[in-house]
């Protein structure tokens, strides 16, 4: 099967639901191969470790993934493993690590686009990134990527681009219900999970210039609701803190390049901390506030 994903041509033995179709006439940049077994140099259970020149990611009772040189992922599926769980970790952590091996800046974020401009929403798990992304799609934005956002560069070598990932979001049942989406009609991300795959045809399939970055934060007495522009080292630190699987950058030998990419991104794209109350009650109003703020950023505001 051939796919187009994060600007790469991918040949895969396993389905990559939500990825754009690829071109069989092109040589693949990445191969995903189903392997009968993956011998390892050390005992593991649930872990991500360096394994020779590769990175080995193992999930007990699901699969073992070997990510090599930014070009190949070998997948040894466990006996009786849930196929949805195999795909969940393949399209998340395994591909995220591969993109890091290729030297890409990978953020734990959602990216959406409208009128030729993209925004990225960063934040920890549970901050509401996917719920906000779904609301923005309902408001007319195109989804670029959910959870794993890779940043590339334009032909000029300077313009940051949000690269298209999977045309789907993953929402908790409560969030889907709050958005008027019936979870019963959705596939769970893995067996017996209350989190669901929400596919969308409203997705961008080409890279879009990144015009703004928003860091989600819970509003409190020290951080009242609103947008605050971060600059310099504070902006860089916020990007570093929201790197995708940042604790494993050393395994992909990408630490120095990643830091440099965060510095360059903070210099070229405005980074805002967005403090807001948690929960679904004010979701529509918060989405309107973000859209209004984004509309004021006609072009990057250089330092």
CORFEN-V875490 format. One record per pair of residues at least 4 apart in sequence whose ideal C-beta (glycine too) atoms are under 7 Angstrom apart, sorted by sequence separation. I is the first residue (numbers start at 1). J is the second residue. D is the distance in whole Angstrom. If there is no record, write none. Layout:
BEGIN
I:J:D
I:J:D
END
This chain:
BEGIN
12:16:6
40:44:6
51:55:7
59:63:6
68:72:5
77:81:5
81:85:6
82:86:7
83:87:6
84:88:6
85:89:7
86:90:6
87:91:6
88:92:6
89:93:5
90:94:5
91:95:6
92:96:6
93:97:6
94:98:7
95:99:6
96:100:7
97:101:6
98:102:7
100:104:7
113:117:6
123:127:3
128:132:5
129:133:6
130:134:6
131:135:7
132:136:6
133:137:6
134:138:7
135:139:6
137:141:6
145:149:5
153:157:6
154:158:7
171:175:5
173:177:6
174:178:6
175:179:6
189:193:5
204:208:6
219:223:6
230:234:5
231:235:6
233:237:6
234:238:7
235:239:7
236:240:6
237:241:6
238:242:7
248:252:7
254:258:5
255:259:7
256:260:7
257:261:6
258:262:6
259:263:7
260:264:6
261:265:6
262:266:6
263:267:7
264:268:6
265:269:6
282:286:5
283:287:6
284:288:7
285:289:6
286:290:7
287:291:6
288:292:6
289:293:6
290:294:6
291:295:6
4:9:6
5:10:5
44:49:6
50:55:6
51:56:4
81:86:6
89:94:6
90:95:7
99:104:4
113:118:4
136:141:4
153:158:7
154:159:3
171:176:5
176:181:4
188:193:5
219:224:6
230:235:4
249:254:5
250:255:6
266:271:6
277:282:6
10:16:7
58:64:5
67:73:5
100:106:5
112:118:7
123:129:5
137:143:6
153:159:7
177:183:7
189:195:5
217:223:6
219:225:4
240:246:7
243:249:7
249:255:5
3:10:4
42:49:7
48:55:6
49:56:5
66:73:7
99:106:5
111:118:6
112:119:6
153:160:7
154:161:6
176:183:5
188:195:7
189:196:7
56:64:7
57:65:4
65:73:6
66:74:4
121:129:5
153:161:6
188:196:6
189:197:6
230:238:6
2:11:6
3:12:6
48:57:5
77:86:6
111:120:5
151:160:5
152:161:5
187:196:7
249:258:6
41:51:6
56:66:5
57:67:7
65:75:6
96:106:5
133:143:6
151:161:7
173:183:4
176:186:7
186:196:4
187:197:5
276:286:5
1:12:5
5:16:7
40:51:6
41:52:7
47:58:6
109:120:5
110:121:5
121:132:6
151:162:6
152:163:5
186:197:6
10:22:6
46:58:7
54:66:5
55:67:5
63:75:6
64:76:5
109:121:6
121:133:7
186:198:6
3:16:5
9:22:5
45:58:7
46:59:6
54:67:6
63:76:6
107:120:6
109:122:4
133:146:6
149:162:6
150:163:5
183:196:5
1:15:7
5:19:5
9:23:7
44:58:5
46:60:5
54:68:4
63:77:5
108:122:6
4:19:7
45:60:5
51:66:7
53:68:7
63:78:6
75:90:6
107:122:6
243:258:7
3:19:4
4:20:4
40:56:6
62:78:6
130:146:6
3:20:7
4:21:7
9:26:5
11:28:4
61:78:5
148:165:6
181:198:6
3:21:7
4:22:5
10:28:6
14:32:6
63:81:6
144:162:5
2:21:7
3:22:5
9:28:5
10:29:7
13:32:6
62:81:5
110:129:5
145:164:7
146:165:7
170:189:5
240:259:7
2:22:3
9:29:5
10:30:5
11:31:5
12:32:4
13:33:6
14:34:6
61:81:6
109:129:7
110:130:6
144:164:5
145:165:3
146:166:7
176:196:6
2:23:7
8:29:4
13:34:4
73:94:5
112:133:6
144:165:7
145:166:7
173:194:5
2:24:5
8:30:5
10:32:7
146:168:7
172:194:6
176:198:7
240:262:5
62:85:5
63:86:5
110:133:4
146:169:5
147:170:7
172:195:5
173:196:7
215:238:5
239:262:4
62:86:6
65:89:7
112:136:5
143:167:6
146:170:6
171:195:7
65:90:7
73:98:6
170:195:6
171:196:6
38:64:5
63:89:7
114:140:6
118:144:6
143:169:7
170:196:7
236:262:5
239:265:6
62:89:6
67:94:6
114:141:5
170:197:6
171:198:5
215:242:7
236:263:5
239:266:6
270:297:6
38:66:5
70:98:6
113:141:6
114:142:7
65:94:4
112:141:4
113:142:5
120:149:6
168:197:5
169:198:5
59:89:5
67:97:5
112:142:6
168:198:6
236:266:5
270:300:6
67:98:5
70:101:4
112:143:6
113:144:6
168:199:5
169:200:7
235:266:4
269:300:5
270:301:5
69:101:6
70:102:4
112:144:6
167:199:6
168:200:7
239:271:7
268:300:6
111:144:4
167:200:6
238:271:6
67:101:6
111:145:5
110:145:7
134:169:5
38:74:6
57:93:6
110:146:5
133:169:6
167:203:4
235:271:4
267:303:6
57:94:6
110:147:7
134:171:6
38:76:4
111:149:5
33:72:7
35:74:4
37:76:5
108:147:7
110:149:7
130:169:5
31:71:7
35:75:6
36:76:7
57:97:7
109:149:4
130:170:6
131:171:6
164:204:5
30:71:6
31:72:5
32:73:5
33:74:5
34:75:6
35:76:5
130:171:6
138:179:7
164:205:5
229:270:6
230:271:5
30:72:7
55:97:5
106:148:6
107:149:5
120:162:6
164:206:6
230:272:7
32:75:7
34:77:7
164:207:7
229:272:6
230:273:6
106:150:5
107:151:7
118:162:4
131:175:4
135:179:7
163:207:5
228:272:6
134:179:5
162:207:7
227:272:5
228:273:5
104:150:5
105:151:4
161:207:4
162:208:5
104:151:7
161:208:7
227:274:5
104:152:7
161:209:6
162:210:5
113:162:7
160:209:7
161:210:6
226:275:6
159:209:5
160:210:4
225:275:5
99:150:5
111:162:4
224:275:6
225:276:5
96:148:5
223:275:4
225:277:7
95:148:7
92:147:6
152:207:6
154:209:7
92:148:6
213:269:6
215:271:7
217:273:6
219:275:4
143:200:6
212:269:7
215:272:7
217:274:7
219:276:5
211:269:7
212:270:6
213:271:5
214:272:5
215:273:5
216:274:6
217:275:5
219:277:5
143:202:6
151:210:7
210:269:5
213:272:7
215:274:7
142:202:6
143:203:5
144:204:5
212:272:7
214:274:5
218:278:5
14:75:6
142:203:6
143:204:7
142:204:4
137:200:6
134:198:6
144:208:6
137:202:5
227:293:5
30:98:7
17:87:7
15:87:7
231:303:6
14:87:7
16:91:6
91:166:6
14:90:6
214:290:7
212:294:6
212:297:5
211:297:6
129:216:7
128:216:6
127:216:4
211:300:7
118:208:4
120:210:6
113:204:5
117:208:7
118:209:6
122:213:7
116:208:7
117:209:6
118:210:5
119:211:6
122:214:7
123:215:6
6:99:6
118:211:6
119:212:5
120:213:5
121:214:5
122:215:5
123:216:3
117:211:4
122:216:7
113:208:4
119:214:7
121:216:6
148:244:6
88:189:5
88:190:6
178:280:4
84:188:7
84:189:6
85:190:4
160:265:6
175:280:7
178:283:7
84:190:5
84:191:7
82:190:5
160:268:6
82:191:5
160:269:6
158:268:7
151:265:6
123:242:7
122:242:4
109:242:7
108:242:5
107:242:6
108:243:7
107:243:6
108:244:5
106:243:7
107:244:6
106:244:4
6:150:5
20:164:7
7:152:6
19:166:6
18:166:4
96:244:5
97:245:7
135:283:6
139:287:6
18:167:5
96:245:6
100:249:7
18:168:4
17:168:7
97:248:7
101:252:5
103:254:7
136:287:6
93:245:6
100:252:4
131:283:7
135:287:4
139:291:6
101:254:7
105:258:6
100:254:5
103:257:5
97:252:6
132:287:7
7:163:5
105:261:4
6:163:5
105:262:7
6:165:6
5:165:6
105:265:6
119:294:6
18:199:6
20:205:5
55:251:5
55:252:6
7:207:6
48:248:5
50:251:5
48:251:6
END
